[in-house]
Amino acid sequence: MEILGIGHGSAFIEARMKALFEAGAPVIATDPNPANERAIAVYKKLGFKSSGSPQNTKWGLILPMFAMRKNEHR
């Protein structure tokens, strides 16, 4: 059974974001590998924005991204 590409990941992330925001988190951050275009597209679809250029970390290359509550201003 193929489960990739049918929205399970997006739905899980969206539900977790909702829970975090409802619990009072003003911002949520994530750090996908810049080569992971599929993940970056999902995060953008869910409201994440890039927070700078890719960075090298001790865990590898990351693209810092963040999402803010809809009523928050940046």
N, C-alpha and C positions, 0 to 999 in steps of 0.2 A: 504494500500500500504506500503510495507516494503522498507525503504530507508537506513537501516543500512548495512554496509559492502559492499557497491557498489562504494565507492570512493568519495562521496560528501565532506566529511570532509577533506580528503587529498587534494582534488582539491581546496577547499576554503583556507586551510592553505598555500598551495603552491602559490596561487594567491596573498595572503596577503604578504607572504615572498618576492615575486618578487617585489611588489609595495614598500615595505619598503626598500629593497636593492637598487632599482632604485632611491628612494628618498635620498639615501646616508647613510642609516644605515649600519655601519660596522659589527654589530652583532645583533642577535635577541635572546632573552632569553624566556624560558617558564619554568613552574614549575608544572608538573603533579603530582598527587598522585602516589607514587611508586607502589601501588597496581593496578593502572590502566594500565595493560599490553597492552591493545589495543591502548591506546593513545601513550604510549611510543614507541610502534612498528611503529606507523605512523610517529611520530617525527623523529625517527631514519631513516626511509625510506626517509624522506625529508632532511636529512643531519644534524639533531641535534645530539649533543654528550652530554653525561653526564658530568656535571661539579662538580664532587664530590659525596659524599654519601648523602642519604636522610637526610633531616633536619626537625626538628620540628619548626613550626612557629606559630604565634597566630591564623593563619587560618587553621592549620593542618599540616600533614606530606607532604613534597614536595620532588621531585627529581629535583634539578636544572639542566637545559639543555640549550645549546646554539647552534646557527648555525651562521657561518661566511660567508661573501661573498666568492664566489669561488676563487677570486684573493687575498684574505686576507691570511696571514700566522699567525699561532699561535706559 
